[in-house]
C-alpha cells in the first residue's frame, strides 16, 4: 500500500499534496509526508463522491464551497 500511495502521487505537485496553512508550527517548505499523500488521495476520492451526487441547482457553487470546507475539516 505504501508503494501505491507514493506511485499515485508521483506526478502531483507538492502544493496540491500538503496544505500547511492550518498548521502554523509546520515548515511550509518541507516536502510532503506519506500522511499528506494519503490525505490528498482521500480528499480526492471523497470530493468525487460528493460532487457526483450534487444536484444541478442555481446554488451549485455554494454547495461546492461547502463540500470543500467540509473535506478540509475531515481529512
N, C-alpha and C positions, 0 to 999 in steps of 0.2 A: 504494500500500500504506500509505503514511504516513496518508493521509486515512481509510482503512478502519479502521486501528488506533484513531485518535482517535475516529471515529464509534462504533465498537464499545464503547468505554469511556466514552462521553459521560455517561451517567447513573449510572455506577458510583461509589460513594463513595470518597473519597480514601484512607480507611483500608483498603479492600479492594485498592487498586491497588498500594500500596507498604508493605512491611514492613521498617522500618529497624532493627529490634532487633538484627540481626546486624552492623550497621554503626554502631558507637558514634561514629565520627567524623562521621557524616552528621547533618544537622539534621532531626529528625523532623517539623518543621512545614513543610518545603519541599514545594512541590507535586510531584506525581508526574511523573517524566520520561517521555519516549516509551519508553525501555527498560523502565521499570517497567510501563507499559501493555502492552508486548509480552510481558513475563514473566507478567503476570496472565492474558493470553489463553492463553499456552502452558500455564500451570498448570491452567487450567480444562479445556482440551482433554485433557491427559494424565489428569487426575482422572476425567473422564467415561469415558475408555477403560479405565482400570484398574478403576473401580467397576462397569463393565458386565460384566466377566468375573469379578467377585468371587463366589465360591460362597456359598450360603445355609448357613452353618455357625454353631455356637454362638460361635465366636471371631471373628465378623464385625467386631465393634467393634475388636478387636485388629488385624485386618488393615487396617481403615480408618485407624487411627492410624499404622501402619507406612507405609502408602501416603502419608499426609500428610507424614510426616517425610522420606520419600524425595523427594517433589516439592519440598519446601523446599530440599533439597540440590542438586537438579539444575537448577532454573530460576532 
